[in-house]
Amino acid sequence: MSKVPLTMLGAEKLRDELHHLKTSERPSVISAISEARAHGDLSENAEYDAAKERQSFIEGRILELEGKLSNAQIIDPASLDAEGRCVFGATVNLSDLESDQKVTYQIVGEDEADIKGGKISVNSPIARALIGKQEGDVAEVNAPGGVREYEILAVKYV
């Protein structure tokens, strides 16, 4: 499995979710299963089926998070010195050349992406167009609605 890039904040959020699943959700679903078993016939017990399904989801998510964290390449954006280039973890101020709308995005890992929070996946079309560019450059993004052009106003590592 290849390395999964994560910011320090993203890795911490995944660790928190993993801890919650192991310490709260897993024990809760185990007690729900034993309670449903106590009700008798398992073949017609909807509570038991629902609890087993929930347990399966939780265990799958735990395995997924453990896999991602064990293969994580954790990057601290504040310690980057990319000489003003757009790289993973950088926060980029952009201006849409067509609408003159200004936006700010941080380039993060897939699991951290949250467009409303201003975080875009390193694998997104806009991030791929920005990587390697510097302040003053124009990035052409192949968006679903056609090609969009963004001027890079500033690149920060915070």
Phi, psi and omega in degrees: 000138182280164179294141179254115180286134178220146170280166179299319180295319179296319179295321179296321178295320178294320178297318179298316179297317179298315179299316179298315180298317183285322186265339184241303185293314182299309178298325180296316181288328177295318178291327177294323178294314181293327177293318180293325177297325182293343181281355175107223187313113183282338184291335180239028185254101182293325179298318180296314180299317180295319180294320178295321178296317178297318179299318179299317179298313182298314180296322177295318180292322177299314179298318180298313181295318178298321178296315180295316182291326180288336179255014185284141169249100187274126184240129177264108182304327182293336182266003180284144172226081184260017176055042176082006179272154175283119179222174176304132179093344181289148173256126189238128173266128184235157172233123176289118185292336181280312185258352183063018178282137180258136178222157177231129179229148169251135180273116185229180177287164183304319183288343182264346187303133179204095186301324178292331178270005178078023179244123180245145180293142177299339180268359180287155180303320182291319179294319179298325179287332183276327185307127178092346181276164181236173177305133181096340178286159175248129180253130176263123183248125175276090181268162179305329181271009182117183182284130177243145179246133179235132173267135180275114182273321181202151176232123181235154177239090183239000000 
